[in-house]
């Protein structure tokens, strides 16, 4: 359903899958697309869809680019959780776990 099995890198696929669960599939694809653009300077649609074009560009990353994409996605994810707690302080209960899990994907 989320096409993460088509991503060649197990680390990147696991990170994208984890984001699909929390905070959601649209964000995982969009964050991957945005970060790919930042790292490579190449254009890819930032439509939040893990389609064939997005998978193709992710599979073409060099190891160094993949590391930067993993870290960039993690930074977006951390910011998302911090803003979530800022907007709804009742969510603070889960913040440490969310951040620990996110940071486990940094390379």
C-alpha positions in Angstrom: 0.0 0.0 0.0 2.7 2.5 0.9 5.2 1.0 -1.6 8.1 1.1 0.9 9.1 -2.4 -0.2 10.2 -0.8 -3.5 12.8 1.4 -1.8 16.2 -0.3 -2.1 17.7 0.9 1.1 16.3 -1.0 4.1 17.2 1.9 6.4 15.3 4.5 4.3 12.4 2.1 3.8 12.1 1.5 7.5 12.2 5.2 8.3 9.5 5.9 5.7 7.3 3.1 7.0 7.7 4.3 10.5 6.5 7.8 9.5 3.6 6.2 7.7 2.4 4.8 11.0 2.9 8.1 12.9 2.6 10.9 11.7 1.1 9.6 8.5 1.8 8.5 4.9 1.3 11.9 3.2 4.0 13.3 5.4 6.5 10.5 4.9 6.4 10.9 1.1 6.4 14.7 1.2 9.3 14.9 3.7 11.3 12.5 1.6 10.5 14.5 -1.6 11.4 17.8 0.1 14.6 16.5 1.6 15.6 14.8 -1.7 15.3 18.3 -3.4 17.4 19.9 -0.6 20.1 17.3 -0.8 20.5 16.8 -4.5 19.2 20.1 -6.0 17.1 17.9 -8.4 13.4 18.5 -8.9 10.8 16.0 -7.8 7.1 16.7 -7.2 6.4 17.3 -3.5 2.9 16.0 -3.7 3.0 13.6 -0.7 2.6 10.6 -2.9 5.1 7.7 -2.8 4.8 7.1 -6.5 7.2 5.6 -9.1 9.1 8.8 -9.6 9.8 9.3 -6.0 10.9 5.7 -5.5 13.2 6.0 -8.5 14.9 9.1 -7.2 15.3 7.6 -3.7 16.8 4.5 -5.2 19.3 6.6 -7.1 20.8 8.2 -4.0 24.5 7.8 -3.2 25.3 6.5 0.3 26.3 10.0 1.3 23.1 11.5 -0.1 21.0 8.8 1.6 22.6 9.7 4.9 21.7 13.4 4.4 18.1 12.5 3.4 17.7 10.2 6.4 18.9 13.0 8.7 16.8 15.7 6.9 13.7 13.6 7.2 14.4 13.0 10.9 14.8 16.8 11.4 11.4 17.4 9.8 9.9 14.7 11.9 11.4 16.2 15.1 10.0 19.6 14.2 6.6 18.1 13.6 6.5 16.5 17.0 7.7 19.6 18.8 5.0 21.7 17.1 2.4 19.1 17.9 3.2 19.4 21.6 3.4 23.2 21.4 -0.1 23.2 19.8 -1.5 20.6 22.2 0.4 20.3 25.5 -1.5 17.1 26.4 0.6 15.3 23.7 3.8 16.0 25.8 3.3 12.5 27.4 4.6 10.9 24.2 7.2 13.5 23.1 10.3 11.7 24.6 9.3 8.4 22.9 8.6 10.1 19.6 11.9 11.9 19.6 13.9 8.9 20.7 12.4 6.8 17.9 13.0 9.6 15.4 16.6 10.0 16.5 17.2 6.3 16.1 17.0 6.8 12.3 19.7 9.5 12.2 22.9 8.4 10.6 
